[in-house]
Amino acid sequence: MSFHITFHKMSIRNQMKTIVILMLALFVLVCALISVSIRALIRRSEDEHMQVATQRLIDQMDLMYGKMENFCINIGEDDAIQALLASDYAQMSPLRRPAMECLARHKILEPIIEDISLVNDKIHYSNVLRGEDLDRIRAMVNGRPFRWIGFCSHSFTSEAEKPDMMVYAGDVIVGTQNLGTIVISLNAADFLAENDGEENQMYFLTDREGVLFSIDQSAEEVYEVYRLWQEGDYPEHLAEGGHYDIRSYYFEDMDCYLVGALDVRDMGRGMMQIQLLIWGCVMAAGVFCAMFFLLVSRGVVRPLHQFHATIRQIRQSSQRGLETDLNLRGCSEIEELGHEFSGMLEDIESLNRKIFQSATDLYELKVQKQEAELAYLRSQVDPHFLYNTLEVIRKMALEKDAPEIAQMTLDMGHIFRYSAKGEDEVTLEEEISIIKSYSRIQQMRFEGKISVYYFVSEDVLELKVMKMLLQPIVENSIFHGLEPKSGKGSLYIGARVEEDDLIITVKDDGVGIGEAELAELQGMLREKSADTRKHVGTLNTNARIRLQYGERYGVQIESLPEDGTTVTLRLPAKE
């Protein structure tokens, strides 16, 4: 009470000085508390983040170990694989194709699989490892159904481009006979790089002999952490050494350690910057407060208070001040401010009306343009497909009198009815049924040259897709990939849900696309180019997806000459 009386007896100048001092003292105290709290919070957050990241990597490696064990057992139990491994040299030729198809199906199920190899006394089949490497791996397995081998380098690329591979292997044992060894190689970079930590965190795998694989870290940093970890008394728990907090986890099945390290120096440097920023704000606040109270006077405060009251009154009225002048009484500058403010409100109202009208017109034009583009693209694709199919029927009717034409006609009726449906979106199951009808027609035309395999789970069949989405892609695979190929060819169609997206894959083992043509096609897909006579089906499908769902969706294509082509469609997973 006495302070209140004393304060009111002070001059305005002294009152403002007292207020500034108290505000600055309070601000300094608050900033100091914030600095301490932020330091503790950063350390706790970094520690928790590292625990989560480490556990995620551990779970992922355990999961992949179990998955590869199942893959190895399943492949070893396949009749085609057992027949090939048990055959002699004279029997291998007819047995090779079904065995390779089995390996290809498993590679499609797990994209990070670099290669699946087979090895025994007569067979050394691998796309990534030399014969001596396969023999070494077989000796390491030594009759076990499955085991972790370690990391190997790609044997058939240059030294600078050799990717690191995680290798698993297991023997195929039927009865008491050891038929051979299955070797599964994963792309270590694709599998582990996504688990890269923050800038002040690192992870690597090591065994008793040294570091096996590091995740995007320099060799010097990894060696320093490895040395500190070796010197620790409890390598399976938390160890603090040097400037690092180190954790490790032992994988019993793989006989190796996952080591993670947190660089506490980076946290200190980050905290120093935060402290400098906080105290800089303290100084800036002090200067601002001093300048503010020096410039304020009663002659300015009173008319501004009146100005505020007038504005509040205008906001509460129905006209919102857009047609009413501010009638301020005060100095000439304040009155002029009122008149200018009224004029500004009128200008704002006029601009709002113009902007709203312009936005409405632009939106209508955009909708019309998109509708026209979609109609044009569909008009390009549908006749293109129908004319090709009718030409096939005509050729078969002229070339042979066969009952297969009845089935072809039934399939064509199915396709015509589907194409004439009015819906823009259908279920994936309906779209797949049309692809099956179209594939049967092409299989009859090519007389068993083409085999089609489907890898579509039931949980994605009810998802919605655009009508006639897959047919142009399948048509391109058959006519440009499999038809020019000498001998039989295969077409693989798969669908899965990845996060919130539907991923549809169409893969063939045809002649592939040349490097120059592939680069041109990929550039057109990125640039949304559809005004060309080449690649009509692929470009139009990509344009339809982007117009319907947005720029993050569309078509991706990968190919190698004489090794086939893979087309991937990314769509939103919606029911």
Summary of the structure (lengths in Angstrom):
residues: 575
radius of gyration: 35.7
end to end distance: 69.7
largest distance: 116.2
contacts: 1680
relative contact order: 0.06
helix: 58%
strand: 20%
